[in-house]
Amino acid sequence: MKKLLILCIALLFVACMKKEVEVGNPNLDLKNGKLYYKEKLFTGNLTTKIPLTDKEVKISYKDGLITTK
């Protein structure tokens, strides 16, 4: 029973983690104004590196839409 509880908690933790995907990933698709990743609405961070700098831009998405903080 204890092992099952630990497994469930671990699966829940992994399932709820935000994804971080780079711009240009072939699994990304924009349909009807919403961003999809592997055919599911994307929740996580979309990142891109700015050329000739060490800076990175992150855009947060929830259920395929950009979120504001």
Stockholm file with secondary structure:
# STOCKHOLM 1.0

chainA/1-69         MKKLLILCIALLFVACMKKEVEVGNPNLDLKNGKLYYKEKLFTGNLTTKIPLTDKEVKISYKDGLITTK
#=GR chainA/1-69 SS CHHHHHHHHHHHHHHHSCEEEETTCTTEEEETTEEEETTEECCEEEEEECTTSSCEEEEEEETTEECCC
#=GC SS_cons        CHHHHHHHHHHHHHHHSCEEEETTCTTEEEETTEEEETTEECCEEEEEECTTSSCEEEEEEETTEECCC
//
